Amino acid sequence: MSFRTVVAACIALLAPGAAHAQYQMISPMLFEGPRISLQDHANRSSAAPADRSASPSGRQADARSFAYRPDPARRRANLARFVDRSRAADPQGAENLAALFAQGDLIERMRPELAKYGLVIDNVADAYAVWWINAWLASRGSHDDISAATAAAVRRQVVRSMASTTALATAGDAAKQEMAEALLVQGVLLGAALEQAKGDRTQTAALSRAAIQGASGMGLDLSAMTLTEAGFVPAE
């Protein structure tokens, strides 16, 4: 099972037999709404989770600290907010995104696919791992398969790093859900855009720039890291 097939499976489930049509609706500008929401939360926490490698005062890395109880009404509001925030940068793209959301619960469709990797949709750390992996793949224009072991290693890295961010661990369900869903939506869009750009050097290069720029806004230099079965390590 390839980690990137999670994207194809989720989008295809929304409109069986029409995955290609869904890819045609996706452009890098559609990341803007989720990215803004994600950046809002990053600013409140002062730094991106990946910037931290140690936990102060012996704070333990416990993934349960980043879990939340999802609320369907909040999800609908979050998705509507992502669309609204995209309108200024790309009005047509925002309409396409709204049409995609209107076809079904994209995030809920991710649950069984991510479970194959030991990941869940209702945990900020898991959502960050999904986004981080897809952002890195997009930055490299890579269609390589990602194993469950690699996904688990990245998740552990995120949990250890987030443990030093008190604001994240102590945030309420609403804040955690908004951040996680922004991460999941952006992760899906990155993965879908990467599939759409396959074989097109111009599109792939544009997507790479968008992924690098978006990650930079979160304090991550994707060019300085390599993804391995042990997680992300410094690039040689």
Buried (B, 14 or more C-beta within 10 A) or exposed (E): EEBBBBBBBBBBBBEEEEBEEBBEBBBBBBBBBBBBBBBBBBEEBEBBBBBBEEBEEEBEBEBEBBBBEBEEEBBEBBBEBBBEBBBEBBEEBBBBBBEBBEBEBBBBBBBEBBEBBEBBBBBBBBBBBBBBBBBBBBBBBBBEEBEEEBBBBBBBBBBBBBBBBBEBBEBEBBBBBBBBBBBBBBBBBBBBBBBBBEEEEEBBEBBBEBBBBBBEBBBBEBBEBBBEEEBBEEEE
